Amino acid sequence: MNLSNLKPAKGSTKTRKRIGRGSGSGLGGTSTKGHKGQKSRSGYSKKIGFEGGQMPLQRRVPKYGFKNINRVEYKAINLDTLQDLAVKEGLQKIDVEVLKKAGFINKNQLVKILAKGTISEKITVQAHAFSKTAEEAITAAGGTVEKL
């Protein structure tokens, strides 16, 4: 066996239909398109979603919901996360840059501090927004809150 006598397995390949190559081929004449009608014409293409004149799905199903273009999305960071950061890194000030370095947020995200967990360290926290309870917990621990 060598490259010159390699063949595909028997029955694994078929010859393609050569349509529109004369009546002798058996596939001339209408070229498998049937007689007359829109689909037999050249240049035919139906619109996406066209269902033969029946009311299409995207018009049968009602519209719902809306997207608020003024929504501001924050990445939530909890107090227990800040506590861990302050203890592990020995930090007195936690800001957006520290959170980026630690991998909690990416460069475009806004940060909101939420009150899940407890905080015992006296730290300064800089963020874009705070929940009331988180703000109270940080100040109760002797820390300060700075909004960006």
C-alpha positions, 0 to 999 in steps of 0.5 A, spaced: 500 500 500 502 507 498 499 513 497 498 512 489 493 507 491 489 509 497 481 510 496 475 511 500 472 505 503 466 502 499 460 506 499 463 512 503 462 517 498 457 519 493 457 523 486 454 529 487 447 531 483 449 535 477 443 539 476 441 543 470 446 539 465 441 537 459 435 532 459 440 526 458 442 527 465 435 526 468 436 532 472 435 538 466 429 541 464 426 544 471 433 542 475 429 539 480 425 545 482 418 543 480 414 547 475 413 554 475 411 558 482 415 563 486 421 558 488 422 556 481 425 563 479 432 565 479 433 570 485 428 567 490 429 568 497 424 568 502 425 573 508 427 570 515 422 568 519 417 568 513 412 562 514 408 562 508 403 568 509 401 565 516 402 570 522 410 569 523 412 567 530 415 574 532 409 577 531 404 572 534 408 573 541 407 579 545 412 584 547 414 584 554 419 588 559 424 594 558 431 596 559 432 602 563 438 606 559 439 609 565 441 603 570 448 604 573 450 597 575 455 596 581 459 590 583 457 588 590 463 587 595 461 584 602 464 586 609 467 579 610 471 580 603 474 587 606 475 584 613 479 578 609 483 583 605 485 587 611 487 582 615 491 578 610 494 584 606 495 588 613 491 594 610 489 600 613 486 603 606 482 599 601 480 602 595 478 601 588 485 599 586 486 594 591 480 591 589 483 590 582 489 588 584 486 582 588 482 580 582 475 582 585 473 587 580 476 589 573 478 596 571 471 598 568 466 596 574 463 600 579 463 598 586 458 598 592 460 595 599 454 591 602 453 589 609 454 581 609 459 579 614 462 583 620 468 587 620 473 589 626 478 592 623 479 600 623 480 601 615 478 607 610 474 604 605 473 608 598 468 606 593 462 608 589 456 606 593 455 603 600 449 600 603 446 604 609 448 598 614 455 597 611 456 604 612 454 604 619 458 597 620 465 600 618 464 607 622 462 603 628 468 599 627 472 605 627 473 606 620 471 611 615 467 611 609 469 615 602 465 615 596 468 616 589 
